[in-house]
Amino acid sequence: MIAVRCRGQYTKMNLGVDEERVAIEAIATLVNIRKAMAELILKPAGVPAEIYQPLLHRRDSTTGRLLSKREMAPLIIDAIEKRPDGTQIISTIIEIAANWDSFHLAHDEYAARATVQKAQEVLGKIKVEEARETRRREEEERARLVRKQAEFRRQLELLLMMFDELAISEDPHQRGFLLQELLNRLFLLCEIPVVRSFTRNEGAEQIDGAFRLEGWHYLVECRWRKKLADIRELDGVKGQVDRSGKQTMGFYLSINGWSENVPGLLKQNPDKSIVLMDGYDLRCVLSGYVNLVDLILAKVTKLNLESEPFYSVRDYLAELNGG
């Protein structure tokens, strides 16, 4: 088995070459002195000292002599293989051996050169497998992204169907409830963390929902009524925001929009903290014409820089296309 590195991680690939044997030969033949071998091969390869230090001083139980490097090597490799990072360490030993040129340190230069040649062969096969594994992973990632995009479009189409069905609903209460559910599903689909409807301040406040985007929290208020939203409703949202933490804004969705004076009155607030979204904005998102995250961030930018609470998707797309 050969350890193949891909994006910083190692996986085992069967190339028909015994990497254990190459690693053992590297330990046994490249450096004659045991302590020097540990400093030049084991330590740089990441072998923990607790594995090799005791072996440097271990003696044969029968003869009493110190273990040779060839006797130590299999014990070291066996201990390394039991570690989670074992294949990486062994691969590094092979890489060190493949680039070895200090043959004067070996007891047998010819044996050392043979070990280096074998390590170079193994390393070459590793690099071939690394390239092959990289291509395979890239192809898998591309296929995964294609599947993810297809599923995203499918889910978006289902939400658009749900929106269109709500548009002809005769039950305003049920429509408002399902609008919150649709919005929650949309935010989750766009990988925006959401908090569903909740109460706070001992039940005194009912919050339709909330979401988090780029470190800020947004309190969500949803309305789908025939009557246009007026400033009193927006003042209610402003109060909720004011009673929240400093990194909180309001996100007001009114499918049928608001009265003409609402944006102007919102501009008079010293704290510009509410962004507006209407049904056309939402339908363009559900139709795939615009990305939800991009649109929200564009609305927030317009509010922060130009004090404009409502930046319509029409204006956003026009500016995006250079209109």
Helices and strands as residue ranges (DSSP letters): E 2-6, E 9-13, H 19-29, H 34-37, I 38-42, H 43-45, H 49-56, H 69-81, H 86-98, G 103-105, H 109-167, H 172-189, E 194-195, E 198-200, E 205-207, E 209-213, E 216-223, H 231-242, E 248-254, H 261-267, E 274-278, H 279-286, H 292-306, H 313-320
